Amino acid sequence: MKLFNYLTLLVFFIAFSSCSEDNDPADPKNEIADLIKVQELSNDTHIVELYTSTGIFFNGYNNISIR
C-alpha cells in the first residue's frame, strides 16, 4: 500500500511540475548589430550577405556570419 502512495505522489509531481508556461514575448534580437557587411551575393531568388566583426577577410581562418 505504501508503494502505491509513493507512486501516486511521483506521478502527481511529474504531471504537474514538468511543464512550465513561458508566455514572455521575447524582444527580437538584432544579431548583426555589431557586425559589418563585407559582401553581398545575389541571384534571381536569393540574397546572401556575409558579415565579419572587422569588415575585412584575412588570409586563413575568418569568423563570418551569413544572412
N, CA, C and O atoms as a Maestro MAE file, in Angstrom:
{
 s_m_m2io_version
 :::
 2.0.0
}

f_m_ct {
 s_m_title
 :::
 protein
 m_atom[268] {
  # First column is atom index #
  i_m_mmod_type
  r_m_x_coord
  r_m_y_coord
  r_m_z_coord
  i_m_residue_number
  s_m_chain_name
  s_m_pdb_residue_name
  s_m_pdb_atom_name
  i_m_atomic_number
  :::
  1 25 0.820 -1.195 0.000 1 A "MET " " N  " 7
  2 3 0.000 0.000 0.000 1 A "MET " " CA " 6
  3 2 0.868 1.265 0.000 1 A "MET " " C  " 6
  4 15 0.513 2.258 -0.636 1 A "MET " " O  " 8
  5 25 2.007 1.233 0.713 2 A "LYS " " N  " 7
  6 3 2.892 2.390 0.740 2 A "LYS " " CA " 6
  7 2 3.492 2.641 -0.641 2 A "LYS " " C  " 6
  8 15 3.690 3.788 -1.041 2 A "LYS " " O  " 8
  9 25 3.778 1.565 -1.361 3 A "LEU " " N  " 7
  10 3 4.340 1.713 -2.694 3 A "LEU " " CA " 6
  11 2 3.347 2.415 -3.609 3 A "LEU " " C  " 6
  12 15 3.736 3.253 -4.422 3 A "LEU " " O  " 8
  13 25 2.091 2.084 -3.485 4 A "PHE " " N  " 7
  14 3 1.049 2.734 -4.283 4 A "PHE " " CA " 6
  15 2 0.971 4.230 -3.964 4 A "PHE " " C  " 6
  16 15 0.820 5.047 -4.872 4 A "PHE " " O  " 8
  17 25 1.073 4.590 -2.694 5 A "ASN " " N  " 7
  18 3 1.051 6.001 -2.302 5 A "ASN " " CA " 6
  19 2 2.255 6.752 -2.864 5 A "ASN " " C  " 6
  20 15 2.122 7.880 -3.340 5 A "ASN " " O  " 8
  21 25 3.432 6.124 -2.808 6 A "TYR " " N  " 7
  22 3 4.628 6.769 -3.354 6 A "TYR " " CA " 6
  23 2 4.534 6.925 -4.867 6 A "TYR " " C  " 6
  24 15 4.916 7.963 -5.408 6 A "TYR " " O  " 8
  25 25 4.036 5.918 -5.542 7 A "LEU " " N  " 7
  26 3 3.878 6.012 -6.992 7 A "LEU " " CA " 6
  27 2 2.856 7.078 -7.371 7 A "LEU " " C  " 6
  28 15 3.037 7.795 -8.355 7 A "LEU " " O  " 8
  29 25 1.798 7.181 -6.601 8 A "THR " " N  " 7
  30 3 0.788 8.208 -6.854 8 A "THR " " CA " 6
  31 2 1.388 9.598 -6.676 8 A "THR " " C  " 6
  32 15 1.147 10.484 -7.496 8 A "THR " " O  " 8
  33 25 2.156 9.794 -5.627 9 A "LEU " " N  " 7
  34 3 2.824 11.072 -5.412 9 A "LEU " " CA " 6
  35 2 3.813 11.374 -6.526 9 A "LEU " " C  " 6
  36 15 3.882 12.507 -7.002 9 A "LEU " " O  " 8
  37 25 4.574 10.383 -6.942 10 A "LEU " " N  " 7
  38 3 5.544 10.567 -8.004 10 A "LEU " " CA " 6
  39 2 4.855 10.962 -9.312 10 A "LEU " " C  " 6
  40 15 5.300 11.891 -9.987 10 A "LEU " " O  " 8
  41 25 3.796 10.282 -9.667 11 A "VAL " " N  " 7
  42 3 3.051 10.616 -10.886 11 A "VAL " " CA " 6
  43 2 2.456 12.011 -10.768 11 A "VAL " " C  " 6
  44 15 2.473 12.769 -11.738 11 A "VAL " " O  " 8
  45 25 1.943 12.355 -9.625 12 A "PHE " " N  " 7
  46 3 1.368 13.690 -9.413 12 A "PHE " " CA " 6
  47 2 2.418 14.777 -9.622 12 A "PHE " " C  " 6
  48 15 2.156 15.761 -10.314 12 A "PHE " " O  " 8
  49 25 3.604 14.614 -9.032 13 A "PHE " " N  " 7
  50 3 4.655 15.626 -9.159 13 A "PHE " " CA " 6
  51 2 5.185 15.714 -10.588 13 A "PHE " " C  " 6
  52 15 5.469 16.808 -11.075 13 A "PHE " " O  " 8
  53 25 5.318 14.596 -11.249 14 A "ILE " " N  " 7
  54 3 5.791 14.616 -12.635 14 A "ILE " " CA " 6
  55 2 4.758 15.282 -13.539 14 A "ILE " " C  " 6
  56 15 5.117 16.069 -14.415 14 A "ILE " " O  " 8
  57 25 3.504 14.977 -13.339 15 A "ALA " " N  " 7
  58 3 2.453 15.507 -14.211 15 A "ALA " " CA " 6
  59 2 2.274 17.012 -14.051 15 A "ALA " " C  " 6
  60 15 2.006 17.702 -15.034 15 A "ALA " " O  " 8
  61 25 2.414 17.530 -12.850 16 A "PHE " " N  " 7
  62 3 2.117 18.937 -12.626 16 A "PHE " " CA " 6
  63 2 3.341 19.836 -12.474 16 A "PHE " " C  " 6
  64 15 3.195 21.054 -12.377 16 A "PHE " " O  " 8
  65 25 4.525 19.271 -12.452 17 A "SER " " N  " 7
  66 3 5.694 20.119 -12.303 17 A "SER " " CA " 6
  67 2 6.666 20.030 -13.470 17 A "SER " " C  " 6
  68 15 7.664 20.750 -13.483 17 A "SER " " O  " 8
  69 25 6.410 19.185 -14.434 18 A "SER " " N  " 7
  70 3 7.362 19.037 -15.521 18 A "SER " " CA " 6
  71 2 7.181 20.077 -16.616 18 A "SER " " C  " 6
  72 15 8.106 20.313 -17.393 18 A "SER " " O  " 8
  73 25 6.039 20.688 -16.693 19 A "CYS " " N  " 7
  74 3 5.789 21.672 -17.746 19 A "CYS " " CA " 6
  75 2 5.733 23.069 -17.139 19 A "CYS " " C  " 6
  76 15 5.200 23.279 -16.049 19 A "CYS " " O  " 8
  77 25 6.293 24.000 -17.872 20 A "SER " " N  " 7
  78 3 6.201 25.381 -17.427 20 A "SER " " CA " 6
  79 2 5.627 26.207 -18.559 20 A "SER " " C  " 6
  80 15 5.776 25.863 -19.732 20 A "SER " " O  " 8
  81 25 4.984 27.276 -18.210 21 A "GLU " " N  " 7
  82 3 4.377 28.141 -19.205 21 A "GLU " " CA " 6
  83 2 5.223 29.392 -19.325 21 A "GLU " " C  " 6
  84 15 5.413 30.120 -18.351 21 A "GLU " " O  " 8
  85 25 5.722 29.635 -20.502 22 A "ASP " " N  " 7
  86 3 6.585 30.773 -20.735 22 A "ASP " " CA " 6
  87 2 5.943 31.653 -21.799 22 A "ASP " " C  " 6
  88 15 6.130 31.426 -22.994 22 A "ASP " " O  " 8
  89 25 5.202 32.633 -21.375 23 A "ASN " " N  " 7
  90 3 4.498 33.498 -22.307 23 A "ASN " " CA " 6
  91 2 5.141 34.869 -22.440 23 A "ASN " " C  " 6
  92 15 4.502 35.800 -22.930 23 A "ASN " " O  " 8
  93 25 6.383 35.011 -22.018 24 A "ASP " " N  " 7
  94 3 7.052 36.298 -22.142 24 A "ASP " " CA " 6
  95 2 7.379 36.569 -23.601 24 A "ASP " " C  " 6
  96 15 8.100 35.790 -24.225 24 A "ASP " " O  " 8
  97 25 6.868 37.648 -24.147 25 A "PRO " " N  " 7
  98 3 7.223 37.947 -25.539 25 A "PRO " " CA " 6
  99 2 8.676 38.402 -25.608 25 A "PRO " " C  " 6
  100 15 9.046 39.439 -25.056 25 A "PRO " " O  " 8
  101 25 9.470 37.628 -26.280 26 A "ALA " " N  " 7
  102 3 10.896 37.934 -26.373 26 A "ALA " " CA " 6
  103 2 11.110 39.051 -27.384 26 A "ALA " " C  " 6
  104 15 10.543 39.038 -28.477 26 A "ALA " " O  " 8
  105 25 11.929 40.008 -27.004 27 A "ASP " " N  " 7
  106 3 12.279 41.066 -27.934 27 A "ASP " " CA " 6
  107 2 13.167 40.480 -29.018 27 A "ASP " " C  " 6
  108 15 14.131 39.778 -28.712 27 A "ASP " " O  " 8
  109 25 12.864 40.751 -30.259 28 A "PRO " " N  " 7
  110 3 13.732 40.209 -31.315 28 A "PRO " " CA " 6
  111 2 15.118 40.834 -31.246 28 A "PRO " " C  " 6
  112 15 15.265 42.052 -31.151 28 A "PRO " " O  " 8
  113 25 16.112 39.990 -31.294 29 A "LYS " " N  " 7
  114 3 17.494 40.457 -31.204 29 A "LYS " " CA " 6
  115 2 17.978 40.870 -32.584 29 A "LYS " " C  " 6
  116 15 17.647 40.241 -33.589 29 A "LYS " " O  " 8
  117 25 18.743 41.903 -32.614 30 A "ASN " " N  " 7
  118 3 19.429 42.287 -33.830 30 A "ASN " " CA " 6
  119 2 20.786 41.593 -33.789 30 A "ASN " " C  " 6
  120 15 21.738 42.102 -33.198 30 A "ASN " " O  " 8
  121 25 20.864 40.426 -34.423 31 A "GLU " " N  " 7
  122 3 22.053 39.595 -34.298 31 A "GLU " " CA " 6
  123 2 23.254 40.126 -35.063 31 A "GLU " " C  " 6
  124 15 24.373 39.663 -34.844 31 A "GLU " " O  " 8
  125 25 23.049 41.074 -35.944 32 A "ILE " " N  " 7
  126 3 24.164 41.610 -36.718 32 A "ILE " " CA " 6
  127 2 24.464 43.056 -36.342 32 A "ILE " " C  " 6
  128 15 25.067 43.789 -37.127 32 A "ILE " " O  " 8
  129 25 24.054 43.464 -35.162 33 A "ALA " " N  " 7
  130 3 24.225 44.854 -34.746 33 A "ALA " " CA " 6
  131 2 25.691 45.261 -34.666 33 A "ALA " " C  " 6
  132 15 26.039 46.385 -35.028 33 A "ALA " " O  " 8
  133 25 26.551 44.369 -34.200 34 A "ASP " " N  " 7
  134 3 27.966 44.722 -34.052 34 A "ASP " " CA " 6
  135 2 28.834 44.146 -35.164 34 A "ASP " " C  " 6
  136 15 30.057 44.097 -35.030 34 A "ASP " " O  " 8
  137 25 28.213 43.707 -36.266 35 A "LEU " " N  " 7
  138 3 28.960 43.153 -37.393 35 A "LEU " " CA " 6
  139 2 28.910 44.100 -38.586 35 A "LEU " " C  " 6
  140 15 28.010 44.932 -38.700 35 A "LEU " " O  " 8
  141 25 29.883 43.960 -39.465 36 A "ILE " " N  " 7
  142 3 29.990 44.806 -40.651 36 A "ILE " " CA " 6
  143 2 29.805 43.933 -41.882 36 A "ILE " " C  " 6
  144 15 30.431 42.880 -42.003 36 A "ILE " " O  " 8
  145 25 28.940 44.372 -42.801 37 A "LYS " " N  " 7
  146 3 28.703 43.596 -44.017 37 A "LYS " " CA " 6
  147 2 29.918 43.709 -44.924 37 A "LYS " " C  " 6
  148 15 30.390 44.807 -45.222 37 A "LYS " " O  " 8
  149 25 30.420 42.545 -45.361 38 A "VAL " " N  " 7
  150 3 31.607 42.501 -46.200 38 A "VAL " " CA " 6
  151 2 31.223 42.334 -47.665 38 A "VAL " " C  " 6
  152 15 31.759 43.015 -48.539 38 A "VAL " " O  " 8
  153 25 30.287 41.420 -47.923 39 A "GLN " " N  " 7
  154 3 29.947 41.135 -49.304 39 A "GLN " " CA " 6
  155 2 28.501 40.679 -49.396 39 A "GLN " " C  " 6
  156 15 27.960 40.103 -48.452 39 A "GLN " " O  " 8
  157 25 27.877 40.939 -50.538 40 A "GLU " " N  " 7
  158 3 26.522 40.507 -50.813 40 A "GLU " " CA " 6
  159 2 26.505 39.768 -52.141 40 A "GLU " " C  " 6
  160 15 26.966 40.282 -53.160 40 A "GLU " " O  " 8
  161 25 25.963 38.551 -52.115 41 A "LEU " " N  " 7
  162 3 25.845 37.730 -53.305 41 A "LEU " " CA " 6
  163 2 24.357 37.553 -53.587 41 A "LEU " " C  " 6
  164 15 23.586 37.276 -52.668 41 A "LEU " " O  " 8
  165 25 23.941 37.710 -54.848 42 A "SER " " N  " 7
  166 3 22.517 37.582 -55.134 42 A "SER " " CA " 6
  167 2 22.303 36.953 -56.501 42 A "SER " " C  " 6
  168 15 23.164 37.007 -57.380 42 A "SER " " O  " 8
  169 25 21.125 36.352 -56.650 43 A "ASN " " N  " 7
  170 3 20.660 35.864 -57.938 43 A "ASN " " CA " 6
  171 2 19.190 36.253 -58.064 43 A "ASN " " C  " 6
  172 15 18.751 37.178 -57.382 43 A "ASN " " O  " 8
  173 25 18.425 35.582 -58.904 44 A "ASP " " N  " 7
  174 3 17.031 35.959 -59.129 44 A "ASP " " CA " 6
  175 2 16.154 35.788 -57.892 44 A "ASP " " C  " 6
  176 15 15.197 36.540 -57.709 44 A "ASP " " O  " 8
  177 25 16.464 34.818 -57.046 45 A "THR " " N  " 7
  178 3 15.567 34.496 -55.931 45 A "THR " " CA " 6
  179 2 16.187 34.637 -54.543 45 A "THR " " C  " 6
  180 15 15.454 34.651 -53.554 45 A "THR " " O  " 8
  181 25 17.500 34.740 -54.438 46 A "HIS " " N  " 7
  182 3 18.142 34.746 -53.121 46 A "HIS " " CA " 6
  183 2 19.153 35.876 -53.003 46 A "HIS " " C  " 6
  184 15 19.754 36.316 -53.984 46 A "HIS " " O  " 8
  185 25 19.318 36.329 -51.762 47 A "ILE " " N  " 7
  186 3 20.362 37.293 -51.426 47 A "ILE " " CA " 6
  187 2 21.121 36.735 -50.226 47 A "ILE " " C  " 6
  188 15 20.520 36.427 -49.197 47 A "ILE " " O  " 8
  189 25 22.431 36.606 -50.356 48 A "VAL " " N  " 7
  190 3 23.280 36.101 -49.277 48 A "VAL " " CA " 6
  191 2 24.209 37.230 -48.870 48 A "VAL " " C  " 6
  192 15 24.899 37.806 -49.711 48 A "VAL " " O  " 8
  193 25 24.228 37.547 -47.584 49 A "GLU " " N  " 7
  194 3 25.083 38.602 -47.065 49 A "GLU " " CA " 6
  195 2 26.113 37.989 -46.125 49 A "GLU " " C  " 6
  196 15 25.771 37.161 -45.280 49 A "GLU " " O  " 8
  197 25 27.372 38.391 -46.268 50 A "LEU " " N  " 7
  198 3 28.459 37.915 -45.417 50 A "LEU " " CA " 6
  199 2 28.888 39.037 -44.482 50 A "LEU " " C  " 6
  200 15 29.132 40.161 -44.923 50 A "LEU " " O  " 8
  201 25 28.979 38.731 -43.187 51 A "TYR " " N  " 7
  202 3 29.332 39.711 -42.167 51 A "TYR " " CA " 6
  203 2 30.549 39.231 -41.384 51 A "TYR " " C  " 6
  204 15 30.713 38.033 -41.154 51 A "TYR " " O  " 8
  205 25 31.394 40.161 -40.980 52 A "THR " " N  " 7
  206 3 32.503 39.885 -40.060 52 A "THR " " CA " 6
  207 2 32.547 40.979 -38.996 52 A "THR " " C  " 6
  208 15 31.902 42.019 -39.131 52 A "THR " " O  " 8
  209 25 33.302 40.736 -37.956 53 A "SER " " N  " 7
  210 3 33.413 41.740 -36.902 53 A "SER " " CA " 6
  211 2 34.374 42.864 -37.279 53 A "SER " " C  " 6
  212 15 34.270 43.970 -36.750 53 A "SER " " O  " 8
  213 25 35.317 42.586 -38.202 54 A "THR " " N  " 7
  214 3 36.299 43.596 -38.584 54 A "THR " " CA " 6
  215 2 35.956 44.287 -39.900 54 A "THR " " C  " 6
  216 15 36.436 45.390 -40.162 54 A "THR " " O  " 8
  217 25 35.136 43.654 -40.723 55 A "GLY " " N  " 7
  218 3 34.778 44.248 -42.000 55 A "GLY " " CA " 6
  219 2 35.665 43.831 -43.155 55 A "GLY " " C  " 6
  220 15 35.451 44.265 -44.287 55 A "GLY " " O  " 8
  221 25 36.664 42.992 -42.888 56 A "ILE " " N  " 7
  222 3 37.555 42.518 -43.953 56 A "ILE " " CA " 6
  223 2 37.793 41.018 -43.772 56 A "ILE " " C  " 6
  224 15 37.593 40.464 -42.691 56 A "ILE " " O  " 8
  225 25 38.226 40.378 -44.864 57 A "PHE " " N  " 7
  226 3 38.626 38.976 -44.812 57 A "PHE " " CA " 6
  227 2 40.136 38.892 -44.675 57 A "PHE " " C  " 6
  228 15 40.870 39.649 -45.310 57 A "PHE " " O  " 8
  229 25 40.597 37.966 -43.841 58 A "PHE " " N  " 7
  230 3 42.018 37.724 -43.661 58 A "PHE " " CA " 6
  231 2 42.406 36.470 -44.416 58 A "PHE " " C  " 6
  232 15 41.551 35.651 -44.755 58 A "PHE " " O  " 8
  233 25 43.695 36.317 -44.680 59 A "ASN " " N  " 7
  234 3 44.213 35.110 -45.288 59 A "ASN " " CA " 6
  235 2 44.234 34.029 -44.212 59 A "ASN " " C  " 6
  236 15 44.986 34.137 -43.243 59 A "ASN " " O  " 8
  237 25 43.422 32.997 -44.370 60 A "GLY " " N  " 7
  238 3 43.324 31.937 -43.374 60 A "GLY " " CA " 6
  239 2 41.927 31.875 -42.800 60 A "GLY " " C  " 6
  240 15 40.941 32.047 -43.516 60 A "GLY " " O  " 8
  241 25 41.847 31.630 -41.507 61 A "TYR " " N  " 7
  242 3 40.559 31.462 -40.835 61 A "TYR " " CA " 6
  243 2 39.864 32.804 -40.667 61 A "TYR " " C  " 6
  244 15 40.469 33.776 -40.214 61 A "TYR " " O  " 8
  245 25 38.575 32.851 -41.040 62 A "ASN " " N  " 7
  246 3 37.749 34.042 -40.864 62 A "ASN " " CA " 6
  247 2 36.466 33.658 -40.154 62 A "ASN " " C  " 6
  248 15 35.775 32.731 -40.577 62 A "ASN " " O  " 8
  249 25 36.149 34.345 -39.101 63 A "ASN " " N  " 7
  250 3 34.901 34.126 -38.399 63 A "ASN " " CA " 6
  251 2 33.834 34.951 -39.102 63 A "ASN " " C  " 6
  252 15 33.819 36.177 -38.988 63 A "ASN " " O  " 8
  253 25 32.924 34.273 -39.843 64 A "ILE " " N  " 7
  254 3 31.925 35.005 -40.618 64 A "ILE " " CA " 6
  255 2 30.529 34.618 -40.166 64 A "ILE " " C  " 6
  256 15 30.320 33.542 -39.605 64 A "ILE " " O  " 8
  257 25 29.585 35.498 -40.413 65 A "SER " " N  " 7
  258 3 28.167 35.233 -40.190 65 A "SER " " CA " 6
  259 2 27.461 35.399 -41.531 65 A "SER " " C  " 6
  260 15 27.772 36.310 -42.298 65 A "SER " " O  " 8
  261 25 26.522 34.522 -41.801 66 A "ILE " " N  " 7
  262 3 25.816 34.541 -43.079 66 A "ILE " " CA " 6
  263 2 24.354 34.831 -42.816 66 A "ILE " " C  " 6
  264 15 23.737 34.259 -41.917 66 A "ILE " " O  " 8
  265 25 23.807 35.741 -43.627 67 A "ARG " " N  " 7
  266 3 22.375 36.042 -43.525 67 A "ARG " " CA " 6
  267 2 21.789 35.956 -44.906 67 A "ARG " " C  " 6
  268 15 20.590 36.169 -45.082 67 A "ARG " " O  " 8
  :::
 }
 m_bond[267] {
  # First column is bond index #
  i_m_from
  i_m_to
  i_m_order
  :::
  1 1 2 1
  2 2 3 1
  3 3 4 2
  4 3 5 1
  5 5 6 1
  6 6 7 1
  7 7 8 2
  8 7 9 1
  9 9 10 1
  10 10 11 1
  11 11 12 2
  12 11 13 1
  13 13 14 1
  14 14 15 1
  15 15 16 2
  16 15 17 1
  17 17 18 1
  18 18 19 1
  19 19 20 2
  20 19 21 1
  21 21 22 1
  22 22 23 1
  23 23 24 2
  24 23 25 1
  25 25 26 1
  26 26 27 1
  27 27 28 2
  28 27 29 1
  29 29 30 1
  30 30 31 1
  31 31 32 2
  32 31 33 1
  33 33 34 1
  34 34 35 1
  35 35 36 2
  36 35 37 1
  37 37 38 1
  38 38 39 1
  39 39 40 2
  40 39 41 1
  41 41 42 1
  42 42 43 1
  43 43 44 2
  44 43 45 1
  45 45 46 1
  46 46 47 1
  47 47 48 2
  48 47 49 1
  49 49 50 1
  50 50 51 1
  51 51 52 2
  52 51 53 1
  53 53 54 1
  54 54 55 1
  55 55 56 2
  56 55 57 1
  57 57 58 1
  58 58 59 1
  59 59 60 2
  60 59 61 1
  61 61 62 1
  62 62 63 1
  63 63 64 2
  64 63 65 1
  65 65 66 1
  66 66 67 1
  67 67 68 2
  68 67 69 1
  69 69 70 1
  70 70 71 1
  71 71 72 2
  72 71 73 1
  73 73 74 1
  74 74 75 1
  75 75 76 2
  76 75 77 1
  77 77 78 1
  78 78 79 1
  79 79 80 2
  80 79 81 1
  81 81 82 1
  82 82 83 1
  83 83 84 2
  84 83 85 1
  85 85 86 1
  86 86 87 1
  87 87 88 2
  88 87 89 1
  89 89 90 1
  90 90 91 1
  91 91 92 2
  92 91 93 1
  93 93 94 1
  94 94 95 1
  95 95 96 2
  96 95 97 1
  97 97 98 1
  98 98 99 1
  99 99 100 2
  100 99 101 1
  101 101 102 1
  102 102 103 1
  103 103 104 2
  104 103 105 1
  105 105 106 1
  106 106 107 1
  107 107 108 2
  108 107 109 1
  109 109 110 1
  110 110 111 1
  111 111 112 2
  112 111 113 1
  113 113 114 1
  114 114 115 1
  115 115 116 2
  116 115 117 1
  117 117 118 1
  118 118 119 1
  119 119 120 2
  120 119 121 1
  121 121 122 1
  122 122 123 1
  123 123 124 2
  124 123 125 1
  125 125 126 1
  126 126 127 1
  127 127 128 2
  128 127 129 1
  129 129 130 1
  130 130 131 1
  131 131 132 2
  132 131 133 1
  133 133 134 1
  134 134 135 1
  135 135 136 2
  136 135 137 1
  137 137 138 1
  138 138 139 1
  139 139 140 2
  140 139 141 1
  141 141 142 1
  142 142 143 1
  143 143 144 2
  144 143 145 1
  145 145 146 1
  146 146 147 1
  147 147 148 2
  148 147 149 1
  149 149 150 1
  150 150 151 1
  151 151 152 2
  152 151 153 1
  153 153 154 1
  154 154 155 1
  155 155 156 2
  156 155 157 1
  157 157 158 1
  158 158 159 1
  159 159 160 2
  160 159 161 1
  161 161 162 1
  162 162 163 1
  163 163 164 2
  164 163 165 1
  165 165 166 1
  166 166 167 1
  167 167 168 2
  168 167 169 1
  169 169 170 1
  170 170 171 1
  171 171 172 2
  172 171 173 1
  173 173 174 1
  174 174 175 1
  175 175 176 2
  176 175 177 1
  177 177 178 1
  178 178 179 1
  179 179 180 2
  180 179 181 1
  181 181 182 1
  182 182 183 1
  183 183 184 2
  184 183 185 1
  185 185 186 1
  186 186 187 1
  187 187 188 2
  188 187 189 1
  189 189 190 1
  190 190 191 1
  191 191 192 2
  192 191 193 1
  193 193 194 1
  194 194 195 1
  195 195 196 2
  196 195 197 1
  197 197 198 1
  198 198 199 1
  199 199 200 2
  200 199 201 1
  201 201 202 1
  202 202 203 1
  203 203 204 2
  204 203 205 1
  205 205 206 1
  206 206 207 1
  207 207 208 2
  208 207 209 1
  209 209 210 1
  210 210 211 1
  211 211 212 2
  212 211 213 1
  213 213 214 1
  214 214 215 1
  215 215 216 2
  216 215 217 1
  217 217 218 1
  218 218 219 1
  219 219 220 2
  220 219 221 1
  221 221 222 1
  222 222 223 1
  223 223 224 2
  224 223 225 1
  225 225 226 1
  226 226 227 1
  227 227 228 2
  228 227 229 1
  229 229 230 1
  230 230 231 1
  231 231 232 2
  232 231 233 1
  233 233 234 1
  234 234 235 1
  235 235 236 2
  236 235 237 1
  237 237 238 1
  238 238 239 1
  239 239 240 2
  240 239 241 1
  241 241 242 1
  242 242 243 1
  243 243 244 2
  244 243 245 1
  245 245 246 1
  246 246 247 1
  247 247 248 2
  248 247 249 1
  249 249 250 1
  250 250 251 1
  251 251 252 2
  252 251 253 1
  253 253 254 1
  254 254 255 1
  255 255 256 2
  256 255 257 1
  257 257 258 1
  258 258 259 1
  259 259 260 2
  260 259 261 1
  261 261 262 1
  262 262 263 1
  263 263 264 2
  264 263 265 1
  265 265 266 1
  266 266 267 1
  267 267 268 2
  :::
 }
}
